[in-house]
Amino acid sequence: LKLQFLYLIGAKTQHKKKILRGCFRGACRVAFDTRTEFSAQARFRHTMADLKAQIDAQSTLVKELQKSKGRDDPETKAAVEKMKELRQQMAKPKAADKPKEVSGEEAYYNERMQLIEKMGGTMGAAFPHKFETTMEVEKYIETYASVEQGNRLDDKVEALAGRLNSVRVAGKTAFFSIVGNGHIVQVAMFVDLFKGTEAEFKETVKMFRRGDIVGVQGHPGKSKTGELSIFGTSMTMLTPCMKMLPKDHFGFKDQETRYRQRYLDLIVNVKNRKTFETRAKIIQFIRRYLDDLNFLEVETPMMSTAAGGATARPFITHHNDLDLDMFMRVAPELYLKMLTVGGLERVYEIGKNFRNEGIDLTHNPEFTACEFYWAYADYNDLLKVTEEIVSGIVYKVHGTYDVPFKVEKKDGTKEEVVINFKPPFRKLRMIPELEKSCGEKFPADLESAEANAFLKRMLKKFDLTDNLAPPHTNARMIDELCGTFLEVQCVNPTFIMDHPKVMSPLAKWHRDSPSLTERFELFVMRKEVCNAYTELNSPIVQRERFEGQMKDKDAGDDEAQPIDEGFITALEYGLPPTAGWGLGIDRLTMMLTSQMNIKEVLLFPAMKPLGAAGEGKPFGGAALNGQGVPQITPVYKKN
């Protein structure tokens, strides 16, 4: 370029001026590129543009030489060869010259790292230890909601902190939206209010990005359009966001990613936190209700040597120090009844249970439940308590007993159903209702071989045999019939009552029909929410029930309960007449937040890890944590 520039410096013709301009553009680009940091793609684009400019200039030069010196002149031939070389470079850039692909996320990350270095490195001003706030965003909104439109209270100074939800910078003004604990307020920054020079103002506001956690100090007021704002006099970076947040326009809607990165879901979809606030209100209401009835909250072991308390397949773990295989609890029932034997006459626990079963729209292997045990009460008392707790929660959360719930139809469209939680709830007695649905009388002894043959015939009669996996025990077949004919009727809260003994190994026999038990389940939107019964307190009958369960286990039912000798021993010391009750927190939350997928009400639901040996993993096979989120270890410079 320099040689061509010197050769053509005195050129007077239009063609030579074109050559000069082309060479000058190329030289300027090279100079500009050395001063400015470009991505690899940008440098590649500029390289190709320079080649084109050189080809244009060389083509003009060839034409000039051909006119002045002829085609056979050595200088003309040399210029032609040079033009051919340039065109070959343009047509087929070498693979080594192609830039390394740099994603937008990586470029953003590098930009943020440059900001951190500029602010003093990883232990510098970008990560201060504390920011003193005067109030939370929610309190700020309550306090200054009555300020008149267009007014600013210059005599008051407040300090707020939160995460930036939006960033708009334009010259001497900047507007931000700051989110604190789910509440949003506008931050208005003007150069004439800023504590600093105009240059410092521009330098400050341009460093913030959506997702940054900031602290702002300023005057409360409302904008000319009436939006409550804090008119900032200073703004401090508290934690820079190193990752690009999903765009507001497109949102963050992919279910799989939302479940794996719930923190990002809560950042972007602020409204989703209301689901978990409702969940917390449910737990608070239950705890307050039971405390007011003089119940004592306790904690029982998560691991035990016997998986009892419910009919379910357990998780198995290993205790290294004891060198003993143990089971994660499927229910706290047996421990809580042991405490009732010990004199804790009203006792409850809210905690996790673990069942090694399938994952679907209403089942998660790890779930939260509340169980309580009430000495000298029976299942009739529990019917009243259940109605009071469930309807009370609904009214506390919604202010009405009518709760809208969106149901997905077979064609994919959604239909809104209104669930009415006003007591009293409907009651269905299991066996009489099944007899109506099946059109036949059930055997009196539902544990007999005769009952087994009858139930198999019922399954075949209604084409249900293939729906139920082996083994076809009496309990499992009755449960299948109940799900087919009774549960589907339970849209509004409905009690299905008086289960057969074969289905309820821990429930007491029914005082009016010994083949049944004093048990009920509460169903809402066709899903079980609550299970309760008068507790079996005879150690002799309890052993017989456990032995019956072991027969089912030997037949292949891995959900049947084993014999728990420790529990039987406790019963032999005397369990008073007791009523026991359990409610699934997750499912009730689904009903009250109109969620059809249980994962929507769990902060971190069980998810299958992504990929294997790098296949299907983001970032070229980066290691994944338990939620399938890539673990990236950035390289930080030491201060």
N, C-alpha and C positions, 0 to 999 in steps of 0.2 A: 504493500500500500504506500509506504514511504517513497519507494522508487517511482511508482506511477505518479504520485503526487508531484515529485520534483520534475518528472518528465513533462507533465502537463501544466505546470504552474503558470507558464506564460501563454497557455492556449487561448485563442480568441474565438474559435468556431463553436457552434452550438453543440456539436457532437462531443467535443473535448470538454465542454462544460458539464455535459451529462456524466461523462466519465469521472470528472472531478467530484461531482455531487455523490455519485455512487461510492467512490472510494472514501469520501469524507463521512458518509453515513456509516460505513463499515468501521472506520476508525473510531467514530463516536460511540458506537455500540460496544466495541472492545473496551474503550476507556470507561464507559458507564458500567459495564459488567464487572470490571475490576473493583469499582468503588462500591457497588451495591450487591448485597447478598441475594442471589437468586436461587430458586430450587433447581434441581438437575433438569427438570423438564423445561424450565424457562431458558436456561443456558443452551439447551439443545435447540430450542426454537430459534433463538437468536443466532446460533451458529449456522443453521440452515438459511436464515434470512441473509446473513452475510455472504454465504456462498452464492445466493441468487444475485445479490448486488454486484459481486465480483464478476459473475458470468455476463451480466448486462454490460458492465464496463469493458470487459475484455472483448465482447462482441462488437462494441462500438469501435474499439481500438483496431480490431482486425479490418473492419470496413475502411477506416481511415488509411491504414497501411496499404491495403489493396489498391486504393485510388492513387495514393501518392507514390508507392514504390513497386506496385505490381504483385501478382500472386506468387511469382517464383522467387521473390526476394527472401533471403535467409531470415531477416527480421520478421517478415510477414508470416513465414512458415512457423517460426518459433512462437509467435502470438497465437496462431491457429492451434498448435499442439497444447499450449497452455489452456486455451478455452476448452479443449476436449477433456483435459485432466479435471478441470473444474466441474464440467458436466457429469463426469463419472462419479465424482465425489457426491454430487447432488443426487444422482439417481440411486446410488448404492452406498449409503453410509456404512462404515464398518461396524460390526457388532460391538466391538470394543468402545466405539464412540457413542453408542446408544446410552442414554442416561439410566441410572438405577431408578426404578419406580419408587417414588416417595408418596405415600398416601396423605390425604388431607389431615387425618388424625395425627400422623407422625410430624407433619409440618407444624400443626397446632401445638403439639407437645414440645417441639424444639423451641417454638416462639415463647412458650411459657417458661421453659428452662432459662432462656436468655433473660427474661424479666426477673426471675429469681436470682440469677447471678448478678444482675444489675442492682438488685436490692440488698446485696450482701451475701448471697449464697444461701444454702439450705438452712443455715442457722442464723440468717439475717432478718431484715425487717419484714420479709414476706410472711414470716411465721411468728408473730408476736405471742407472748405468753398469756396476755389478758387484755381485754377491752372493757372498760367500765361503762355499763349501760345504766340509764336512769329508769327505764321501764321496758317491758316486753312489747312487741308490735301489737298484740291483741289489746293490751291495756292502753297503748297509745291511741288506737282507733276509738276505744270507748271514751277516753278522756277528751279528745279533741274533735269528736264527730259533730259537735254543735257549733264549731267555728263557722262564721259566715263566709260565703263564697267570695274569693278574691282577697281575703284578709290574711295577714301574717302577724303572728305574735312575736315581735322582735324582743320583748322583755322576757321571754321564756326560752330556755335552751334545753333541749333533750338530746339524748344519745341512744341510738338504736343499733342493733346488729342483726344480721341475717344473710341469706343467700340471694344473690342477684338473679332475678327471673327474666329481666329484659334490660337492654342497654341501648340508649339512643343518644349519640353525641353529635352536636352540630355547632361548630365554631365556639361561641362564648356561652353556650348553654349545653346542659346534659340532663337527661332524664333517665332514671333507673326505677325498677320495681324491686323492692326488697321483701323477701318472704321470711317470716319468723314464726315458727311453730304452726305453720299452716295458714297464717294470716298475711295479707299483702298490703303494702303501703307504698306510695310513690315517693321517690327522692328527687327533688328538683335542685339542680346545681346551676348557679349563675356566677359569672366571673366577678361581678361587683359585690357579691356576698362572700366570696371565697377568701379565706385567710391566706393571702399570698398574691404573687404577681400574676399577670395574665399568662405568662409563659409557664409558671408553676401550675396554674389551673389546667391548662391544656395538657401538660405532661401527666397530671394526676388522673384526669378523667379518661384519657386514651388508654391507660394501662388495664382498665377493668374489662372483664369478659363475663358473659352469661355463665352462671354457676359459681363465680367467686363468692367467698364469704367475706363480708365487709362490715366495718363499723362506720357509722355516720353521725356527725354532730351537727345540730342546726336548730332552726326555729320552726315550731309547728304552724300550720296554716292550711288554707285551701287555695287551689289554683283558680284562675279566672273561669275555668269550666266547672268548678265546684268539686274537684277531686282532692280529697284529703292528702296532704303531702308533708314532708319534712324538708324545709329549705336549707340545704346543707351548707355549712361554712367550712367543713373539712370532711374528708373521706379517707378511711384507712383500710389497707389490705390486711385481712386477718388470716385467710387461707386461700391461695390461688387454686382454681379448679384446673387440673392438668389434662382433663379429657373434654372433648367437645360434647355438649349436650345435644340430644335430638332436637331438631328444629320444631318450633311451635306449630308451623303450618302442617307438617306431616305427623307430629305427635310421636308418642312412644306406645304403640298399641300391640306389638307382637307379644302374645301371651307367654310363649316359652322364654323369651328374653326377660320379660317383666318378672317372672317367677324366679329366675336365676339371679337377677340383679335387682332385688326389691328396693335397695337403697336408691337406685336410679329411677325406678318407678315412682317412688315417693317424692323425689326431687322434681320430676317433670310433670307427673299427674298428681297435683296437690290434692285434688278432690278424693283420690283413692284412700287417703289417710282417714276419711270419715268412716270407712268400713271398720278400721281397727279401733277407732274411737268408740264405735258402737259396741264392738267386742268387749272393750274395757268396761263400758257401762253395764253390760250384762253381768260380768264377773263381780263388779262392785255391788250391784243390786242383790245378787244372790248372797254375797258375803254379809251385807248389811242385814238382809232378811233373817238369815240364820243366826247371826250374832244377837239380833233383837229377841230371838226365841231361846237365848241362853245356850246355843250350841258352841262347842269348843273346836277351833280349827287346829288340825294336827298335820304332821308329815309322816308318812310311812315309807318303807324301803322301796326303791326302784328295782332292786334285784332280789331274787329269792331262789331257793333250791327247788321249788315247786311252782308251776305256772297255774295258779288257781284264781277263782273269783269271777271267771267268765268263760263262756264257751268260745275259744278262739285259739289260733295257732300262735305260739309265742316266738319271740326272738331269743336266740341262745348266745350267751357271751361266756367269757372265761375269766375267773378270778385267779390271777397269777400267784399271789401269796398263799392262798388256800389250795391252789392247784385243783380248782373245782369248776365244773361247768355250771352256769347259773342262767336263770331266765329273767328277761326284762318283764316287768309286771304287765299283765293284760288288764288288771283292775286292782284297786286297793281294798276290795271288799273284805277279804278274810282278815287282814290286819285290823281294819276298823271294827269288825265284830269282836275280835279278841280284846280290843280296848273297851268295848261295851261290857264284855265279861268282866273286865277289871274295874268296872264302876264308872267309866266315862259314859254317862247315860245319853248324852246328846253330843255327837261328835261328827265332824265333817272334814273333807279334804278336797281341795281344788288343785289338780295337777295333771301331769302327762301320763298317758297309758300307751302301750306299744303292742301292736298286733301285726304279725308277719303275714299279712294277707294282701289281696289285690289293691291296686290303686285305680280309682275311677272318679267320677264326678262328685261322689259323696263319701268316698273312703280315702283316708290317708293313714299310713302305717303308724304314725305318731300323732296323737290327738289329745285334746284337753277335755276333761270331764270333771263334774262335781259329784261326789257321793256323800250322803249323810246317813247316819243310823240313829234311830230314835227309840229308846227303850219305852216300853209300855204303850206303844202305838201300833196300829195295823194299817193295812193297805187302804182302808176306807178313810183314815186320817190323811194318808198321802194323796188321795184323789183331790181333796180340798186344798192341801198345800200346793200341789202341782198347778192347779188352776190359779191360785193366788200368785205364785212366783212367775209363771209364764205370762199371764195377762198383765201383771204388774210391770214386768220388764218391758212389754210391748208399749204400754201406756207411758212409761217413763221415757222411752226412746222416741216414740212417734207422737205422743199426745193424743192418740186415738187407738181404738182396738182394731181398726181396719188398716191392713198393711198391703200395699200393692206388690205383686210379685210377677216378674216377666217370665213366661214359659215359652220355650222354643218348640215350635210345632214340627211335624215330620217334614214339611216342605221348606224348613229353614227359617220361616218367618217367626216373629215373636208375638205372643198374645199376653196381655196383662190380666192377671187374675187377682182379685182382692180377697185376702185371707182375713176372716173375722175371728179374732181372739177373745171375744167377749164370753166370759163364763156364764152358765155351765157348759162344759164340752160334751160332745156326743159320746155315747158309750156303746161298744159292740162286744158281745160275749162270743169268744172265738168259736167254740164247737157248735153251738146252736146256729150261728151265722154261716159256718161252713156247711152244715147240713142243709140249710136253705139253698145255698149256692150250688151244692153238688146234687141236691135232690134225693139224698139217701141218708139213712140213719147211721151214725158212726158207732163202732163197737164200744162197749162200756169200758173194757180194759184196753187202753191205747198203747200198752207196753207189750202186748201179746203177739204171738206169731200170726194169729187171726187178723189182728189190726194191721200187721205188716202187709199181708196179702191184700187186704181191703184197700189200703192206701196206694199200693202199686196199681191196683185196678183203677182207682180214681185218677192217678196220673195218666194212665193210658187212655182213659175215657175222655180226658180233656187235652190230649196231645201234649202233655207236660213232661213225659219221661225223659226226652232228650235235653230238656232244660236243666235237669238236675244231674250233676256229676256224681258217680259212685263215691261212697257207699250209700245205698238207699235205706238208711235207718228210719225208724218211725218218726223221730224228731225232725229230721231233715225233710221228709216228705210232707209232714204237717206244715212246716214252715213254708214250703214251696206253694202249697195250696192257699195258705194265708196270704202270701204275697200276691198271688194271682187274683184272689176273689175279694179280700178284705182291705188290704193296704191301698189298693187303687181307689177306694171310696173316700180315703182320708185326705181331703184337700184342706178343709178347716180342721182345727185341732180335734182329734178323735182318740178316745181310749179303746184299745183292743184288750180285752180282759179275760181272766180266768183260763190261763194256759194249762195244757195237760202237764202232769208231773214229768213225763218223759222229756219235755222241753225245758224244765226248770229245776235243775238238781239242787239249788240252794233255797228254793221257795217252799213255804209251808203249805201243806195240803189244805184244800178248801174245806171250810167247816160244814158246807152243805153238800159237797160232792168230793169225796176223798180221792177220786182219780184225777182231779184238777188241782190247781194251786191258786192261792190268793195273790195273783200277779196281774199287772197291767203294763202296757207300753203306750206311750203317747206318740201319735203320728201327726205330722203336719206336711202338707204337700207330698203325701205318699211316702215320706221318709221318717224313720224312727228318730225321735228326739229325746225321749225319756223312758226309763225302765225302772219299775219299782215293785216290791212285794213284801208281804208279811214273811219275816225271816224264819227259816227252819231252825229250831233250837234244840231238837232231839239228836244227840250224838249217835244214837242207834240207827235212826232213820237216815241220818246224814251219811253214815258209812254205807248203808244199802244203796243210797243214791249214787255215791261215788263208785261203788262196785258196778252199778249199771252203766255208768259212764265209761268205765274201763272196758266193758264188753263192746261198747261202740268203738272205742279206740282200737281194740283188737280186730274189729271188723274193717278198719281202715279209716275211721273218722279221726283225723289228727287234730280236730278242734275240741274233742271231748276232754273233760277235766280229769286229771289224775287224782288219786287218793292223797289228801293232805293230812298226814297223821298229827302234825302239830296243831292244826285247826280242830281236829276231832278231840284232841286232848283238852284244848281250851273249852270246847263245848261241854265236856264232862264235868268241868267246874261250875257250869250253869250260866247259860245266856238267857236273860229275861226276855219275855215276849217283846219283840223288836220289829220295827218297820225299817226297811232299807230303800234308798232312793238314789238314782243316778241320772244325770242329764248331760248330754253332749253339747259343750259350748260352741264347737265349730258349726254344727248343723243349725243350731238356733240362730247363730249369727248370719248364716246363709239366708234363713227365712226372713230376717229383719232387715237385710240389706239388699234383697232381691238378687242374690248371686246363685247361679246354677252350678258353679264349679267350686268345690271346697278349697281349691288352691287360692282362690281369690280372698279367702278369709284367714289364710295362714301366712304369716310374714315370710317364712322360709320353708315352703313345702318340699317334700321329698322329690328329688329330680334325678333322673339317670344322667351320669357324667357324659359329657360330650366326647365322642371320638375315642380312638385307641391308637397308641403309638404315633400320635401326631395327626392321624387321619381325621378330617372333619373338625380339627381344632383351629380356632382363630390364631392369627399372628404366627402362622407357619409351624403349628404344633407346640405352642407354649404349654407349660404345665398348667393343669386346671385345679382349682380348689374343689371343695365338696359340693358346691353348687354349680360346677361347670363353668366358672368364671376364670378367664386366663390370669395366671399369676405372672406378671411382668416385673422384672427386677431392673429398673433403670440404673444407669451409671451416673452417679453424682460426683461432681468435683469437690475435693476437700477445700474447706475454707483456709 
